[in-house]
Amino acid sequence: MSGGNEPAEDGGHRAPPEQLALIRETVRRAEVPRAKPRTWRGAPLAGELPVARVLVDKGVLHLDRYFDYAVPRELDADAQPGVRVRVRFGAGRHRVREGRREGGGLVDGFLIERLAESDYSGPLAALAQVVSPERVLDEELLGLARAVADRYAGSLADVLQLAVPPRNARAERRPSPEPLPPPPVPGPGSWQRYERGAAFLTALASGEAPRAVWNALPGPEWADELARAMAATLASGRGALAVLPDGRAVARVDAALTGLLGEDRHAVLTADAGPEKRYAQWLAVRRGGVRAAIGTRAAMFAPVRDLGLVALWDDGDDSHSEQHAPQPHARDVLLLRAAQDRCAFLLGGWGCTVEAAQLVENGWARPLVAARERVRAAAPLVRTVGDGDLARDEAARAARLPTPAWQAVREGLRHGPVLVQVPRRGYVPRLACASCRAPARCRQCAGPLEGRESGAALRCGWCGREEGAWHCPECGGFRLRAQVVGARRTAEELGRAFPAVPVRTSGREQVLDTVPGAPALVVSTPGAEPVAEGGYAAALLLDGWAMVGRPDLRAGEDALRRWLAAAALVRPQADGGTVVVVAEPTLRPVQALVRWDPVGHALRELAERAELGFPPVSRMASVAGPPEAVAEFLGTVALPREAEVLGPVPLPVTPPGRPRRAGGPPPGEHWERALVRVPPGSGAALAAALKTARAARTVRGSVAPGAGVWVRVDPLDIG
């Protein structure tokens, strides 16, 4: 290469000065090694806080901790706490180059904090990429996610997968709306029907944090009442969050909030909105542009700024329980948020769960109920048809439907639509005394007794103990009963009995939201009942024994909740509204329905569970899996000293071709399940012991394919 202005050797031609300067600059750049993105080999580190503490998106329990990474100078501005990052994970100490650890696969993660130095003494790998400068994780949401993971023996990464929706670049680029000034304080509206309703709204509007369990009156006003509670919280300058069981309930509260406050005052977080719209709504809440949010189960983690109220409607609905690990329940998450943010709490529904009754019983929350005369004025007339009526009724023996039910349907169709609630297929009743209908329970642990084969000895569904000489402790009887009436056949007979009346169905295949107020038969499964314009003229609740007799601790509570949800859609008794329930009138849930007294039913259930040590008075966890895996796990876990192990017992085998239930065995496999019970105050120790044991099994490599165990804290279905 020739020098500055010396003659060239190629025929006297000389290179232009600009070209020579470019060549010199290229040589100078080649002498300095360039950093390689994703490994940032040779790149200088950030001048301040050069260490990033990262939570990698690995749901395995033994990796439920933070890892330190070096921050390249090029990523210094964007690598802020709360952003999504990508890092290389899995490289060993032997893969070190120029003082940096290299290798490993790229995984997603969250940057938790920036540090001046690391506690780790070895070389650090560099951040591979800042996915987006959007800070989606703050200290408040991180603390909530950690509390949920500890309560349910899960990993923080799994909880954050539920709490933070997937990124959508187009939604992220769009600006969120600017925050609006607080709205005016709403009027009490129909809250005046409740004894402390107006005072509750006043406390919310003044910035206080009241906690209440709300037993809503029958009728459609509940959506407007919930919207007014949220509006009163917004008027105090704070945020509000409401979680509802399904999209239909969300749509009703959405319409009520829009009518009360106008557009752009709240965000709707549901899966039906699509990933882009849902993420845009979530970002509007996260950025503080919207101070109120409503949605289904995933909205329980919505990052509402300055949270003043968390509300939950119908906490007994199964949809409030997350099916993905670690399977938290929306009620418990919102209770954690109320304690963490010191905000107001509202738990509402037509029914009352035992957990809600416990909140009132221990003084944590106040009851929000109406006077008895208002309840009687708003509720329909409830009639019962028991076994004695069926035995004396020739029509019932022939058509599986008693005469009073036929008469109620015929009379109701003269004035409007009639709702017929039919239990889902697959309900399996537990055994009960044939004389007094008291459930047959184990003398060892009070679990439900089951008779799996004809002539076989009774066996407890919890501890597996056989019962060879059972007798009823209530009446002394020795005969047992189990009966299920075919729901599909009954619905078909109703259609044939009223051929001139249109029949609409609402269920798993198609769920109706509303139906006209004209005469029609509306056959629905529990939870899918549409709202009728002007209310139903009558309702028929079939197969009550099948609902009350399910082999589950919550069978009576759940049956009453479903009956109340259907009966609440019927017109008041003064307007001719009638409900006929085909169930034994002596059963406790039926009596509570006739009196419209879900609170009294829940309090009696709570007293019985306290005496027997059942949840929610105790904490419980289930361990399910192949028999060898369950036995190994129970042999290695360091349970609290006061823990009691019930079982294991065999689980029903999933038939081939049927969908696998959460926590159930794969089709054709034989699993067992054990229940671990601890007294109050030991739930945290139980969750920690289960989490430690699962992590240790993973580290030892003792989990062979198909030999894992399914651990769930506070399972809904315990038999």
PANUGU-766530 format. One line per 5 residues: number of its first residue (from 1); for each residue x, y, z of C-alpha. Coordinates in steps of 0.25 Angstrom, whole numbers, plus 5000, padded with zeros to 4 digits. Layout:
BEGIN
NUM> X/Y/Z | ...
This chain:
BEGIN
1> 5000/5000/5000 | 5006/5013/4996 | 5008/5025/5005 | 5001/5039/5006 | 5005/5047/4993
6> 5016/5038/4987 | 5015/5034/4972 | 5007/5021/4969 | 5014/5010/4961 | 5003/5007/4952
11> 5006/5016/4940 | 5007/5029/4948 | 4992/5029/4953 | 4990/5033/4967 | 4978/5029/4976
16> 4969/5040/4981 | 4971/5046/4994 | 4957/5042/4999 | 4959/5027/4996 | 4972/5027/5003
21> 4966/5033/5016 | 4955/5022/5015 | 4965/5011/5014 | 4973/5017/5026 | 4960/5017/5034
26> 4956/5003/5031 | 4970/4998/5035 | 4968/5005/5049 | 4955/4999/5051 | 4960/4985/5048
31> 4970/4986/5059 | 4959/4987/5070 | 4950/4974/5071 | 4936/4977/5069 | 4925/4972/5079
36> 4917/4961/5075 | 4902/4963/5078 | 4895/4952/5086 | 4908/4949/5093 | 4914/4963/5093
41> 4928/4957/5092 | 4938/4968/5095 | 4928/4979/5097 | 4930/4989/5109 | 4921/4988/5121
46> 4911/4999/5125 | 4918/5009/5133 | 4908/5009/5145 | 4901/4997/5151 | 4907/4987/5141
51> 4900/4975/5147 | 4886/4971/5143 | 4878/4961/5152 | 4869/4953/5143 | 4858/4943/5146
56> 4859/4933/5134 | 4846/4927/5129 | 4849/4913/5134 | 4837/4908/5142 | 4845/4896/5149
61> 4845/4898/5164 | 4860/4897/5166 | 4863/4909/5157 | 4853/4918/5164 | 4863/4929/5167
66> 4870/4940/5161 | 4882/4939/5152 | 4893/4950/5150 | 4897/4955/5136 | 4906/4966/5131
71> 4900/4978/5124 | 4907/4983/5111 | 4909/4997/5109 | 4900/4997/5097 | 4888/4992/5105
76> 4890/5001/5117 | 4879/5010/5113 | 4868/5000/5110 | 4872/4990/5121 | 4864/4995/5132
81> 4857/4988/5143 | 4843/4982/5138 | 4847/4980/5124 | 4847/4967/5116 | 4860/4961/5112
86> 4867/4949/5106 | 4879/4942/5112 | 4887/4930/5109 | 4885/4920/5120 | 4891/4906/5122
91> 4906/4909/5119 | 4916/4903/5129 | 4929/4909/5135 | 4938/4903/5125 | 4931/4911/5114
96> 4938/4925/5117 | 4945/4934/5107 | 4951/4947/5110 | 4946/4947/5124 | 4931/4945/5119
101> 4923/4932/5120 | 4918/4928/5107 | 4909/4918/5101 | 4895/4912/5105 | 4882/4914/5099
106> 4874/4927/5098 | 4862/4928/5108 | 4853/4939/5111 | 4853/4946/5125 | 4850/4958/5133
111> 4861/4968/5137 | 4858/4970/5152 | 4868/4980/5157 | 4882/4986/5153 | 4894/4984/5163
116> 4908/4990/5164 | 4914/4976/5167 | 4909/4962/5167 | 4910/4952/5178 | 4914/4941/5168
121> 4929/4940/5168 | 4931/4934/5154 | 4930/4940/5141 | 4916/4945/5136 | 4910/4944/5123
126> 4904/4956/5116 | 4890/4960/5114 | 4887/4955/5100 | 4876/4965/5096 | 4866/4974/5102
131> 4853/4970/5095 | 4846/4983/5098 | 4848/4995/5106 | 4834/4994/5112 | 4835/4992/5127
136> 4824/4982/5129 | 4828/4977/5143 | 4828/4986/5155 | 4831/4983/5170 | 4816/4982/5173
141> 4813/4972/5163 | 4826/4964/5166 | 4823/4964/5181 | 4809/4959/5178 | 4814/4948/5168
146> 4824/4943/5179 | 4813/4942/5189 | 4804/4934/5180 | 4816/4925/5177 | 4819/4922/5191
151> 4805/4920/5195 | 4803/4910/5184 | 4816/4903/5184 | 4819/4908/5170 | 4830/4915/5163
156> 4831/4930/5161 | 4833/4928/5146 | 4820/4921/5145 | 4812/4931/5152 | 4818/4942/5143
161> 4813/4935/5131 | 4799/4936/5136 | 4801/4951/5141 | 4808/4957/5129 | 4801/4955/5115
166> 4810/4951/5103 | 4816/4963/5096 | 4810/4969/5084 | 4819/4979/5077 | 4808/4987/5069
171> 4800/4989/5082 | 4813/4993/5089 | 4816/5004/5079 | 4802/5010/5080 | 4801/5021/5091
176> 4791/5019/5102 | 4780/5029/5106 | 4784/5040/5116 | 4778/5038/5130 | 4765/5045/5132
181> 4761/5053/5144 | 4753/5046/5155 | 4738/5044/5152 | 4728/5050/5161 | 4723/5042/5173
186> 4711/5033/5167 | 4698/5032/5174 | 4695/5020/5183 | 4684/5014/5173 | 4680/5001/5176
191> 4690/4999/5187 | 4679/5006/5196 | 4673/4992/5197 | 4684/4987/5206 | 4685/4991/5220
196> 4699/4996/5219 | 4700/4998/5204 | 4700/5013/5203 | 4710/5014/5215 | 4719/5005/5207
201> 4719/5014/5195 | 4721/5026/5203 | 4734/5019/5210 | 4739/5016/5196 | 4737/5030/5191
206> 4744/5036/5203 | 4757/5028/5201 | 4754/5017/5212 | 4757/5002/5210 | 4744/4995/5215
211> 4744/4980/5213 | 4730/4973/5211 | 4724/4960/5207 | 4712/4964/5198 | 4700/4955/5197
216> 4693/4960/5185 | 4678/4961/5183 | 4671/4953/5172 | 4670/4961/5159 | 4679/4967/5149
221> 4683/4979/5157 | 4696/4973/5162 | 4704/4978/5150 | 4700/4992/5152 | 4703/4991/5167
226> 4717/4986/5164 | 4719/4997/5154 | 4715/5008/5165 | 4725/5002/5175 | 4736/5003/5165
231> 4731/5017/5161 | 4731/5022/5175 | 4746/5017/5177 | 4750/5024/5164 | 4744/5037/5170
236> 4753/5036/5181 | 4765/5037/5171 | 4769/5022/5173 | 4768/5010/5164 | 4758/4998/5163
241> 4758/4984/5159 | 4747/4974/5157 | 4748/4959/5153 | 4736/4952/5148 | 4734/4937/5144
246> 4731/4938/5129 | 4730/4947/5117 | 4715/4949/5119 | 4717/4954/5133 | 4728/4963/5128
251> 4719/4969/5117 | 4708/4972/5127 | 4718/4980/5136 | 4724/4986/5124 | 4711/4992/5119
256> 4708/4997/5133 | 4721/5004/5135 | 4720/5010/5121 | 4706/5015/5124 | 4710/5021/5137
261> 4724/5027/5134 | 4725/5028/5119 | 4735/5022/5109 | 4750/5020/5112 | 4748/5020/5127
266> 4752/5005/5128 | 4759/4993/5122 | 4753/4980/5118 | 4763/4968/5120 | 4757/4955/5113
271> 4763/4945/5104 | 4752/4947/5094 | 4757/4961/5091 | 4769/4955/5084 | 4784/4956/5087
276> 4786/4970/5081 | 4774/4977/5087 | 4776/4970/5101 | 4790/4974/5102 | 4787/4988/5098
281> 4777/4989/5109 | 4786/4983/5119 | 4797/4993/5115 | 4787/5004/5117 | 4785/4999/5131
286> 4800/4997/5133 | 4803/5011/5128 | 4793/5018/5137 | 4784/5023/5126 | 4772/5015/5131
291> 4770/5013/5145 | 4759/5002/5145 | 4759/4988/5139 | 4749/4977/5138 | 4751/4963/5133
296> 4751/4948/5135 | 4761/4940/5143 | 4774/4945/5137 | 4770/4960/5141 | 4773/4956/5156
301> 4787/4961/5153 | 4784/4973/5145 | 4794/4984/5149 | 4784/4995/5153 | 4791/5008/5159
306> 4788/5012/5173 | 4778/5001/5175 | 4766/5004/5184 | 4757/4993/5182 | 4757/4978/5177
311> 4744/4971/5175 | 4740/4957/5171 | 4727/4952/5167 | 4722/4938/5169 | 4735/4932/5176
316> 4729/4918/5176 | 4729/4917/5160 | 4740/4907/5156 | 4745/4917/5145 | 4752/4925/5156
321> 4762/4914/5158 | 4773/4915/5149 | 4777/4901/5141 | 4791/4905/5139 | 4802/4903/5149
326> 4802/4907/5160 | 4787/4907/5159 | 4783/4919/5168 | 4769/4923/5171 | 4765/4937/5168
331> 4759/4939/5182 | 4772/4936/5189 | 4780/4945/5179 | 4770/4957/5182 | 4771/4954/5197
336> 4786/4955/5196 | 4785/4968/5188 | 4775/4974/5198 | 4785/4971/5209 | 4797/4976/5201
341> 4791/4989/5196 | 4782/4991/5208 | 4771/4994/5199 | 4756/4991/5199 | 4750/4977/5197
346> 4737/4973/5191 | 4733/4958/5190 | 4719/4957/5184 | 4709/4947/5178 | 4695/4941/5180
351> 4700/4930/5188 | 4710/4929/5199 | 4722/4920/5199 | 4728/4914/5212 | 4741/4923/5210
356> 4732/4935/5209 | 4725/4932/5222 | 4739/4929/5228 | 4743/4943/5225 | 4731/4949/5232
361> 4732/4939/5244 | 4746/4943/5247 | 4743/4958/5246 | 4752/4960/5234 | 4740/4965/5226
366> 4726/4971/5229 | 4713/4965/5223 | 4706/4973/5213 | 4692/4968/5212 | 4677/4972/5211
371> 4666/4971/5221 | 4658/4959/5221 | 4646/4966/5216 | 4653/4971/5204 | 4659/4957/5201
376> 4645/4952/5201 | 4640/4963/5192 | 4650/4961/5181 | 4651/4945/5181 | 4641/4936/5174
381> 4633/4926/5180 | 4640/4913/5182 | 4633/4899/5182 | 4639/4886/5185 | 4636/4872/5179
386> 4642/4861/5188 | 4642/4845/5188 | 4628/4844/5194 | 4622/4853/5183 | 4629/4844/5173
391> 4624/4831/5179 | 4610/4836/5179 | 4610/4842/5165 | 4607/4833/5154 | 4611/4843/5143
396> 4625/4844/5150 | 4627/4829/5150 | 4623/4829/5135 | 4630/4841/5130 | 4641/4844/5141
401> 4634/4858/5143 | 4624/4860/5154 | 4611/4867/5152 | 4614/4880/5160 | 4626/4882/5150
406> 4617/4880/5138 | 4607/4890/5144 | 4617/4900/5147 | 4623/4900/5133 | 4609/4900/5127
411> 4605/4912/5135 | 4618/4919/5133 | 4617/4918/5118 | 4605/4927/5118 | 4613/4939/5123
416> 4627/4937/5117 | 4639/4928/5116 | 4641/4916/5125 | 4655/4912/5129 | 4659/4897/5131
421> 4672/4894/5138 | 4677/4881/5135 | 4690/4876/5141 | 4702/4873/5132 | 4705/4858/5129
426> 4715/4851/5137 | 4710/4855/5151 | 4712/4843/5159 | 4705/4843/5173 | 4711/4838/5185
431> 4704/4828/5195 | 4695/4833/5205 | 4685/4827/5215 | 4672/4822/5208 | 4664/4827/5220
436> 4669/4841/5224 | 4678/4844/5212 | 4690/4847/5221 | 4703/4845/5213 | 4710/4832/5216
441> 4724/4836/5222 | 4736/4829/5227 | 4738/4827/5242 | 4753/4829/5241 | 4754/4842/5233
446> 4739/4846/5230 | 4742/4844/5215 | 4731/4840/5205 | 4728/4825/5204 | 4728/4819/5190
451> 4723/4806/5185 | 4731/4803/5172 | 4725/4789/5169 | 4713/4782/5172 | 4714/4774/5185
456> 4728/4780/5188 | 4731/4786/5201 | 4730/4801/5203 | 4743/4808/5202 | 4746/4823/5206
461> 4749/4832/5195 | 4760/4839/5203 | 4767/4830/5212 | 4764/4817/5205 | 4759/4810/5218
466> 4748/4799/5215 | 4735/4799/5223 | 4729/4786/5224 | 4718/4789/5234 | 4712/4803/5231
471> 4700/4808/5238 | 4695/4823/5238 | 4699/4831/5250 | 4687/4840/5249 | 4675/4830/5248
476> 4682/4816/5250 | 4678/4811/5236 | 4686/4801/5228 | 4681/4803/5214 | 4688/4812/5204
481> 4683/4820/5192 | 4689/4825/5179 | 4681/4830/5168 | 4682/4838/5155 | 4671/4842/5146
486> 4674/4843/5131 | 4675/4858/5128 | 4675/4857/5113 | 4663/4848/5113 | 4655/4858/5122
491> 4658/4870/5113 | 4654/4862/5101 | 4640/4859/5108 | 4638/4873/5111 | 4640/4877/5096
496> 4630/4866/5092 | 4620/4871/5103 | 4619/4885/5098 | 4621/4883/5082 | 4615/4897/5079
501> 4625/4904/5088 | 4639/4907/5083 | 4651/4900/5090 | 4664/4907/5092 | 4676/4901/5098
506> 4689/4907/5104 | 4700/4898/5108 | 4714/4894/5105 | 4713/4895/5090 | 4705/4908/5089
511> 4703/4917/5101 | 4692/4928/5099 | 4694/4941/5106 | 4679/4946/5105 | 4666/4941/5101
516> 4653/4949/5097 | 4642/4950/5107 | 4632/4942/5098 | 4627/4929/5103 | 4638/4918/5101
521> 4645/4906/5107 | 4660/4909/5110 | 4667/4897/5114 | 4681/4900/5120 | 4692/4893/5128
526> 4696/4900/5141 | 4704/4913/5138 | 4700/4915/5124 | 4686/4920/5127 | 4683/4932/5118
531> 4676/4945/5123 | 4661/4946/5119 | 4656/4960/5116 | 4647/4964/5127 | 4651/4951/5135
536> 4646/4937/5134 | 4632/4934/5137 | 4636/4920/5144 | 4648/4911/5146 | 4649/4896/5147
541> 4661/4891/5154 | 4662/4876/5150 | 4670/4864/5156 | 4673/4871/5170 | 4678/4858/5176
546> 4689/4857/5165 | 4694/4871/5168 | 4694/4869/5183 | 4699/4855/5183 | 4712/4857/5175
551> 4724/4851/5182 | 4730/4864/5186 | 4731/4872/5199 | 4725/4884/5192 | 4713/4877/5186
556> 4703/4883/5195 | 4709/4897/5194 | 4711/4896/5179 | 4696/4891/5177 | 4691/4903/5185
561> 4699/4913/5177 | 4695/4908/5164 | 4680/4907/5168 | 4681/4921/5173 | 4687/4926/5160
566> 4676/4920/5152 | 4665/4925/5162 | 4670/4939/5162 | 4667/4940/5147 | 4652/4938/5151
571> 4642/4949/5153 | 4638/4952/5168 | 4627/4945/5174 | 4618/4957/5174 | 4619/4956/5158
576> 4616/4941/5158 | 4630/4936/5158 | 4631/4921/5162 | 4642/4912/5164 | 4640/4897/5165
581> 4652/4888/5170 | 4651/4873/5168 | 4659/4869/5181 | 4656/4864/5195 | 4651/4876/5203
586> 4658/4871/5215 | 4672/4873/5209 | 4679/4885/5215 | 4682/4892/5202 | 4668/4890/5198
591> 4663/4897/5211 | 4673/4908/5209 | 4667/4910/5195 | 4653/4911/5199 | 4656/4921/5210
596> 4666/4928/5201 | 4677/4927/5212 | 4690/4924/5206 | 4698/4931/5217 | 4691/4922/5228
601> 4695/4910/5219 | 4709/4914/5218 | 4710/4917/5233 | 4705/4903/5236 | 4714/4896/5226
606> 4726/4904/5232 | 4723/4899/5247 | 4722/4885/5242 | 4735/4886/5234 | 4742/4893/5247
611> 4738/4881/5255 | 4743/4871/5245 | 4755/4878/5241 | 4751/4881/5226 | 4755/4892/5218
616> 4755/4904/5218 | 4757/4902/5233 | 4769/4894/5230 | 4779/4894/5218 | 4780/4883/5209
621> 4788/4878/5197 | 4787/4866/5188 | 4798/4858/5182 | 4794/4850/5170 | 4802/4841/5161
626> 4806/4826/5158 | 4806/4818/5171 | 4821/4817/5172 | 4823/4831/5170 | 4813/4836/5180
631> 4819/4826/5190 | 4833/4831/5187 | 4829/4846/5189 | 4822/4844/5202 | 4834/4836/5207
636> 4844/4847/5204 | 4836/4860/5207 | 4838/4866/5220 | 4824/4870/5224 | 4821/4878/5236
641> 4819/4870/5249 | 4804/4873/5250 | 4802/4868/5236 | 4792/4857/5234 | 4793/4848/5221
646> 4780/4842/5216 | 4781/4831/5206 | 4786/4828/5196 | 4774/4823/5188 | 4772/4819/5174
651> 4767/4830/5164 | 4756/4827/5153 | 4763/4823/5140 | 4761/4833/5129 | 4755/4825/5117
656> 4762/4825/5104 | 4758/4837/5095 | 4753/4845/5107 | 4759/4858/5111 | 4769/4858/5122
661> 4764/4866/5135 | 4774/4875/5142 | 4782/4866/5152 | 4775/4854/5146 | 4782/4842/5140
666> 4785/4841/5125 | 4775/4832/5118 | 4777/4817/5122 | 4787/4819/5133 | 4785/4816/5147
671> 4788/4827/5157 | 4786/4829/5172 | 4784/4841/5180 | 4787/4845/5195 | 4782/4856/5203
676> 4791/4864/5212 | 4784/4872/5223 | 4789/4882/5233 | 4782/4891/5243 | 4781/4906/5242
681> 4794/4913/5242 | 4802/4902/5236 | 4798/4904/5221 | 4811/4912/5218 | 4820/4901/5224
686> 4812/4891/5216 | 4814/4898/5203 | 4829/4900/5206 | 4831/4886/5209 | 4824/4881/5196
691> 4832/4891/5188 | 4845/4887/5194 | 4842/4872/5191 | 4838/4874/5177 | 4851/4882/5174
696> 4860/4872/5181 | 4854/4861/5172 | 4857/4869/5160 | 4871/4872/5164 | 4874/4857/5167
701> 4869/4853/5153 | 4859/4843/5160 | 4847/4848/5151 | 4847/4838/5140 | 4837/4841/5128
706> 4823/4838/5133 | 4827/4836/5147 | 4825/4850/5152 | 4814/4854/5163 | 4804/4865/5162
711> 4803/4874/5174 | 4792/4884/5176 | 4790/4892/5188 | 4776/4895/5192 | 4769/4886/5182
716> 4755/4889/5178 | 4751/4874/5177 | 4755/4866/5189 | 4743/4856/5189
